[in-house]
């Protein structure tokens, strides 16, 4: 026979093991940093029946003061009603939820509490309790809020910069001629294709007197507001108001009168003017020339710019003489004047580097030769149609990214 003491021994061991496991769980719950609570779902208002030491450390409330109460005593004036409503809905509908609440410790100090509520089901599937896990996420929340505010400030600054660029673009485009001068025996045309950013292209043809036209095209280095402002400044310097313009020079023999300044002198004066402010390194390339209408002689200076492309009927297109460095770059820069004469049917094309430096999807530039080929394919069309075709081709070449710089072309034709 087996004695009663022998049969009772396993039950005692099982009971001790269970007790040890429960004690271990209690120690683990007490040691964890997070606050752990258990609420009785069968009682009105779901009172707490358990809170660990972590909850006491987190909230400052002794466990003895919170048992039998609903956890809403942690809420205060800054607690988000929407988060509280989401929490109440989850408890009413008996499903898990995680919310972030601004709660208050016993001493009134606020802290951000990430509260997770999980329902506990019995064997029949009924919810008997809710387990709550509370974590102090104040540092994380403050860091997130600070990052959000920084991003908002950054976005506001970006929008402001965008508005300034758009305003600068409007001002810059307003300086372009609405239409060019009409002179018997000559045809003029231009096209400007702005890039997405604000660039610094500027061009015009202006009457200096009854028999001379000033012709210029320029490209300010860089992009943005500074480039647009310099472009605006240059357009004023290259006006036809003698006492305010670099295109004229005062007469020494007859005070108060002015004469047309030679192209080399105009560019040299611009170079000296912008070198006088070394703190703002801004330079520009340009072609400036004077067209004598009776003889069709064009005297010009190229300052670091692609020289005029000369088309002559029945002959190979020619890039005219180059030379010079960009204006505003070197104190010792000198500028040599060149001359050509347009015969009937001749055309001159002046363009900025945004045209021939346009890149396709693989990064290959259109190139000067590619530009000349475009012009040559359309040489029998009127010049305004030639320029429209070139700009369409440049758009197609640079798709889908688009132009990274302004593209401008100015055309002069002596009528046949």
C-alpha positions as CSV (number, residue, x, y, z in Angstrom):
1,X,0.0,0.0,0.0
2,X,1.1,3.6,-0.7
3,X,1.0,5.8,2.3
4,X,-1.0,9.1,2.4
5,X,2.2,11.1,3.0
6,X,3.7,9.7,-0.1
7,X,0.7,10.7,-2.3
8,X,0.5,14.2,-0.8
9,X,4.2,15.0,-1.5
10,X,3.8,15.9,-5.3
11,X,0.8,18.2,-4.5
12,X,2.9,20.1,-2.0
13,X,5.8,20.4,-4.5
14,X,3.4,21.7,-7.2
15,X,1.9,24.2,-4.8
16,X,5.4,25.5,-3.9
17,X,6.4,25.7,-7.5
18,X,3.2,27.7,-8.4
19,X,3.8,30.0,-5.4
20,X,7.4,30.5,-6.4
21,X,6.4,31.3,-10.0
22,X,3.8,33.8,-8.8
23,X,6.4,35.4,-6.5
24,X,8.8,35.7,-9.4
25,X,6.1,37.3,-11.6
26,X,5.3,39.8,-8.8
27,X,9.0,40.7,-8.5
28,X,9.4,41.0,-12.2
29,X,6.3,43.3,-12.4
30,X,7.6,45.4,-9.5
31,X,11.1,45.7,-11.1
32,X,10.0,46.8,-14.5
33,X,10.4,50.5,-15.3
34,X,7.0,50.7,-17.0
35,X,3.8,51.2,-15.0
36,X,1.7,48.1,-15.0
37,X,-2.0,48.2,-13.9
38,X,-4.9,45.7,-13.9
39,X,-8.4,47.0,-14.0
40,X,-11.5,44.9,-13.2
41,X,-13.8,44.9,-16.2
42,X,-16.7,43.3,-14.3
43,X,-17.0,46.3,-11.9
44,X,-18.5,49.7,-12.7
45,X,-15.9,52.3,-13.9
46,X,-13.2,49.6,-14.3
47,X,-11.4,50.2,-11.0
48,X,-7.7,49.3,-10.5
49,X,-7.1,46.1,-8.6
50,X,-3.3,46.1,-9.1
51,X,-0.6,48.6,-9.7
52,X,3.2,47.8,-9.7
53,X,6.0,49.8,-8.3
54,X,6.8,51.1,-11.7
55,X,3.4,52.9,-11.8
56,X,4.2,54.4,-8.4
57,X,7.6,55.6,-9.7
58,X,6.1,57.0,-12.9
59,X,3.1,58.8,-11.4
60,X,4.2,59.6,-7.8
61,X,1.0,58.0,-6.5
62,X,1.4,55.3,-3.9
63,X,-0.2,52.0,-4.9
64,X,-2.4,52.2,-1.8
65,X,-4.0,55.5,-3.2
66,X,-4.9,54.2,-6.6
67,X,-6.4,50.8,-6.0
68,X,-10.2,51.0,-6.4
69,X,-10.0,54.1,-8.6
70,X,-10.2,54.6,-12.4
71,X,-6.9,55.8,-14.0
72,X,-8.5,59.0,-15.2
73,X,-7.2,60.8,-12.1
74,X,-3.9,61.1,-14.2
75,X,-5.7,63.4,-16.7
76,X,-5.6,67.2,-16.5
77,X,-6.2,70.4,-18.4
78,X,-3.7,69.6,-21.2
79,X,-5.0,66.1,-21.9
80,X,-6.2,65.7,-25.4
81,X,-10.0,65.0,-25.4
82,X,-9.7,63.1,-28.7
83,X,-7.2,60.6,-27.2
84,X,-9.3,60.2,-24.1
85,X,-12.4,59.5,-26.4
86,X,-10.4,56.9,-28.3
87,X,-9.4,55.2,-25.1
88,X,-13.0,55.1,-23.8
89,X,-14.3,53.7,-27.0
90,X,-11.7,50.9,-26.9
91,X,-12.7,50.0,-23.3
92,X,-16.4,50.2,-24.1
93,X,-15.9,48.0,-27.1
94,X,-13.4,45.8,-25.3
95,X,-10.5,45.8,-27.7
96,X,-6.8,46.7,-27.4
97,X,-5.7,50.3,-28.0
98,X,-2.5,52.4,-27.6
99,X,-2.8,56.1,-27.0
100,X,-0.4,58.9,-26.1
101,X,-1.7,61.2,-23.4
102,X,-0.5,64.2,-21.5
103,X,-0.9,63.0,-17.9
104,X,0.0,64.6,-14.6
105,X,2.0,63.2,-11.7
106,X,0.8,63.6,-8.1
107,X,2.9,66.7,-7.7
108,X,1.2,68.3,-10.8
109,X,4.2,67.8,-13.1
110,X,3.1,66.9,-16.6
111,X,4.5,63.9,-18.5
112,X,3.7,62.2,-21.8
113,X,2.3,58.7,-21.2
114,X,2.1,56.0,-23.9
115,X,-0.7,53.9,-22.6
116,X,-1.5,50.5,-24.0
117,X,-4.7,48.7,-22.9
118,X,-5.1,45.0,-23.5
119,X,-8.3,43.1,-22.6
120,X,-8.0,39.7,-20.7
121,X,-10.5,37.0,-21.6
122,X,-11.7,34.0,-19.6
123,X,-12.3,30.6,-20.9
124,X,-15.7,31.6,-22.3
125,X,-14.2,34.6,-24.2
126,X,-15.7,37.2,-21.9
127,X,-13.4,40.2,-21.0
128,X,-12.7,40.0,-17.2
129,X,-9.8,42.5,-16.9
130,X,-7.8,45.2,-18.7
131,X,-4.0,45.2,-18.4
132,X,-2.5,48.7,-18.8
133,X,1.1,49.4,-19.6
134,X,2.3,53.0,-19.1
135,X,5.6,54.4,-20.4
136,X,7.1,57.8,-19.9
137,X,7.8,59.1,-23.5
138,X,8.2,62.7,-22.6
139,X,11.8,63.0,-24.0
140,X,10.7,61.2,-27.2
141,X,7.6,63.4,-27.6
142,X,9.5,66.6,-27.0
143,X,12.2,65.6,-29.5
144,X,9.4,64.7,-32.0
145,X,7.7,68.0,-31.4
146,X,10.9,69.9,-31.8
147,X,11.7,68.1,-35.0
148,X,8.2,68.9,-36.3
149,X,8.5,72.6,-35.4
150,X,11.9,72.7,-37.1
151,X,10.5,71.1,-40.2
152,X,7.6,73.6,-40.2
153,X,10.1,76.5,-39.9
154,X,12.1,74.9,-42.7
155,X,9.0,74.5,-44.9
156,X,8.0,78.1,-44.1
157,X,11.5,79.3,-45.1
158,X,11.3,77.2,-48.3
159,X,8.0,78.7,-49.2
160,X,9.2,82.2,-48.5
161,X,12.3,81.5,-50.7
162,X,10.0,80.1,-53.4
163,X,7.9,83.2,-53.3
164,X,11.0,85.4,-53.5
165,X,12.3,83.4,-56.4
166,X,9.0,83.7,-58.2
167,X,9.0,87.5,-57.6
168,X,12.5,87.7,-58.8
169,X,11.6,85.8,-61.9
170,X,8.7,88.1,-62.6
171,X,10.9,91.1,-62.3
172,X,13.6,89.5,-64.5
173,X,11.1,88.5,-67.2
174,X,9.6,92.0,-67.2
175,X,13.0,93.3,-68.4
176,X,12.8,91.3,-71.6
177,X,11.6,93.3,-74.6
178,X,7.9,92.9,-75.4
179,X,8.9,93.2,-79.0
180,X,12.1,94.2,-80.8
181,X,12.6,97.4,-82.8
182,X,11.3,97.5,-86.4
183,X,13.9,98.7,-88.9
184,X,13.5,98.6,-92.7
185,X,15.9,96.1,-94.2
186,X,16.4,94.0,-91.0
187,X,14.5,91.4,-89.1
188,X,15.0,90.6,-85.4
189,X,13.6,87.9,-83.2
190,X,14.4,86.3,-79.8
191,X,13.3,83.4,-77.6
192,X,13.9,82.9,-73.9
193,X,13.2,79.6,-72.1
194,X,13.5,80.0,-68.3
195,X,14.6,77.1,-66.3
196,X,12.7,76.0,-63.1
197,X,15.1,78.2,-61.0
198,X,15.7,81.9,-61.5
199,X,18.6,82.5,-63.8
200,X,20.2,85.6,-65.1
201,X,19.8,85.7,-68.9
202,X,19.0,89.1,-70.4
203,X,18.9,90.5,-73.9
204,X,17.8,93.4,-76.0
205,X,18.2,95.5,-79.1
206,X,18.0,99.2,-78.5
207,X,18.2,102.3,-80.8
208,X,21.2,104.4,-79.8
209,X,20.5,107.0,-82.5
210,X,19.0,107.2,-86.0
211,X,21.6,104.9,-87.5
212,X,22.9,102.7,-84.7
213,X,21.4,99.8,-82.7
214,X,22.9,98.4,-79.5
215,X,22.7,94.6,-79.4
216,X,23.4,92.6,-76.3
217,X,22.8,89.2,-74.7
218,X,24.3,88.3,-71.3
219,X,24.2,85.5,-68.8
220,X,24.8,86.1,-65.1
221,X,26.7,83.4,-63.2
222,X,24.6,81.3,-60.8
223,X,20.9,81.2,-60.1
224,X,18.5,82.6,-57.7
225,X,17.7,86.1,-56.4
226,X,21.2,87.3,-56.6
227,X,21.5,86.4,-60.3
228,X,18.2,88.0,-61.0
229,X,19.1,91.2,-59.2
230,X,22.4,91.5,-61.1
231,X,20.5,90.9,-64.3
232,X,18.1,93.8,-63.4
233,X,21.1,96.0,-62.5
234,X,22.7,95.3,-65.9
235,X,19.6,96.1,-67.8
236,X,19.5,99.5,-66.2
237,X,23.2,100.1,-67.0
238,X,22.5,99.2,-70.6
239,X,19.7,101.5,-71.1
240,X,19.4,104.3,-73.7
241,X,19.3,107.1,-71.2
242,X,22.7,108.7,-71.9
243,X,23.4,110.2,-68.5
244,X,22.7,106.9,-66.7
245,X,23.9,104.4,-69.3
246,X,27.2,102.7,-70.0
247,X,26.3,102.7,-73.7
248,X,27.3,106.3,-74.0
249,X,30.3,108.4,-73.0
250,X,30.3,112.1,-72.2
251,X,31.8,114.4,-74.7
252,X,34.9,116.3,-73.5
253,X,34.5,118.9,-76.3
254,X,30.9,119.6,-75.7
255,X,29.8,119.3,-72.0
256,X,26.4,118.0,-71.5
257,X,26.4,116.0,-74.7
258,X,27.1,112.3,-75.2
259,X,28.4,110.0,-78.0
260,X,28.1,106.3,-78.5
261,X,30.7,104.3,-76.5
262,X,32.7,101.7,-78.5
263,X,31.8,98.1,-77.5
264,X,35.2,97.4,-76.0
265,X,34.8,100.5,-73.7
266,X,31.3,99.5,-72.6
267,X,32.4,96.0,-71.5
268,X,35.6,97.3,-69.9
269,X,33.6,99.8,-67.9
270,X,31.2,97.0,-66.8
271,X,34.1,94.9,-65.8
272,X,35.7,97.7,-63.7
273,X,32.4,98.5,-62.1
274,X,31.7,95.1,-60.8
275,X,35.2,94.5,-59.7
276,X,34.9,97.5,-57.4
277,X,32.8,95.3,-55.0
278,X,35.1,92.3,-54.3
279,X,32.9,91.0,-51.5
280,X,30.2,90.0,-53.9
281,X,31.8,87.8,-56.5
282,X,29.4,88.1,-59.4
283,X,30.4,87.9,-63.0
284,X,28.6,87.5,-66.3
285,X,29.3,86.6,-69.9
286,X,28.0,88.7,-72.7
287,X,28.1,89.8,-76.3
288,X,27.7,93.5,-76.8
289,X,27.8,95.1,-80.2
290,X,26.7,98.1,-82.2
291,X,25.0,97.6,-85.5
292,X,25.4,100.4,-88.1
293,X,22.2,100.3,-90.1
294,X,23.3,102.0,-93.3
295,X,26.4,99.7,-93.8
296,X,25.2,96.6,-91.9
297,X,28.5,96.6,-90.0
298,X,28.4,94.9,-86.6
299,X,31.1,95.8,-84.2
300,X,31.1,93.6,-81.1
301,X,32.9,92.2,-78.1
302,X,32.6,88.7,-76.7
303,X,33.2,88.5,-72.9
304,X,33.6,84.8,-72.2
305,X,30.5,84.2,-74.3
306,X,29.9,82.0,-77.4
307,X,30.5,84.4,-80.3
308,X,27.9,85.1,-82.9
309,X,27.0,82.2,-85.2
310,X,27.0,83.6,-88.8
311,X,24.8,82.1,-91.5
312,X,25.4,83.2,-95.1
313,X,23.3,81.9,-98.0
314,X,24.9,79.0,-99.8
315,X,27.9,78.8,-97.3
316,X,28.8,76.9,-94.2
317,X,27.8,78.5,-91.0
318,X,30.7,80.2,-89.1
319,X,31.3,80.9,-85.5
320,X,32.8,84.4,-85.5
321,X,35.9,85.5,-83.6
322,X,35.9,84.8,-79.9
323,X,37.9,86.2,-77.0
324,X,37.8,87.9,-73.7
325,X,37.0,86.7,-70.2
326,X,33.7,87.2,-68.3
327,X,33.1,90.7,-67.0
328,X,33.5,91.2,-63.3
329,X,36.1,88.4,-62.9
330,X,39.7,89.7,-63.6
331,X,41.0,93.2,-62.9
332,X,43.5,93.0,-65.8
333,X,40.9,91.8,-68.4
334,X,41.1,93.4,-71.8
335,X,38.4,93.2,-74.5
336,X,39.1,93.1,-78.2
337,X,36.6,94.5,-80.6
338,X,35.7,92.5,-83.7
339,X,33.8,93.5,-86.8
340,X,31.7,91.8,-89.5
341,X,29.4,93.0,-92.2
342,X,26.0,91.5,-92.9
343,X,25.3,90.9,-96.6
344,X,21.6,90.6,-97.8
345,X,20.2,87.2,-96.5
346,X,22.8,86.9,-93.8
347,X,21.8,85.9,-90.2
348,X,23.4,86.2,-86.8
349,X,22.4,84.0,-83.9
350,X,23.5,85.0,-80.4
351,X,22.7,82.5,-77.6
352,X,23.4,81.7,-74.0
353,X,25.1,78.5,-72.8
354,X,21.7,77.2,-71.5
355,X,21.0,76.2,-75.1
356,X,24.0,74.2,-76.1
357,X,24.7,72.9,-72.6
358,X,21.2,71.4,-72.3
359,X,21.6,67.7,-71.2
360,X,19.6,64.7,-72.3
361,X,18.6,61.9,-69.9
362,X,22.1,60.4,-70.0
363,X,23.9,63.6,-69.3
364,X,25.1,64.3,-72.8
365,X,25.1,67.9,-73.8
366,X,23.5,69.2,-77.0
367,X,26.7,71.0,-77.9
368,X,27.5,73.9,-80.1
369,X,27.6,71.7,-83.2
370,X,24.2,70.2,-82.3
371,X,22.8,73.8,-82.0
372,X,24.3,74.7,-85.4
373,X,22.7,71.7,-87.0
374,X,19.3,72.6,-85.6
375,X,19.7,76.1,-87.0
376,X,20.9,74.8,-90.4
377,X,17.9,72.4,-90.7
378,X,15.6,75.4,-90.5
379,X,17.7,78.0,-92.4
380,X,15.0,78.6,-95.0
381,X,12.3,79.4,-92.5
382,X,11.7,83.0,-91.1
383,X,13.9,83.6,-88.1
384,X,11.0,83.6,-85.6
385,X,10.1,80.1,-86.8
386,X,13.7,79.0,-86.6
387,X,14.0,80.1,-82.9
388,X,10.7,78.4,-82.0
389,X,11.9,75.2,-83.6
390,X,15.2,75.4,-81.7
391,X,13.5,75.9,-78.4
392,X,11.1,72.9,-79.1
393,X,14.2,70.8,-79.9
394,X,16.0,71.9,-76.8
395,X,12.9,71.0,-74.7
396,X,12.8,67.6,-76.3
397,X,16.5,67.0,-75.8
398,X,16.4,67.9,-72.1
399,X,13.2,65.9,-71.3
400,X,12.2,64.7,-68.9
401,X,14.3,66.6,-66.4
402,X,14.1,69.9,-68.2
403,X,16.6,72.7,-68.5
404,X,19.0,73.4,-65.6
405,X,19.7,76.9,-66.9
406,X,18.0,79.7,-68.8
407,X,18.2,79.2,-72.6
408,X,18.1,82.4,-74.7
409,X,18.6,83.1,-78.4
410,X,18.7,86.4,-80.3
411,X,18.6,86.6,-84.1
412,X,19.5,89.3,-86.5
413,X,18.7,89.1,-90.2
414,X,19.6,91.4,-93.0
415,X,16.7,91.2,-95.5
416,X,17.4,89.8,-98.9
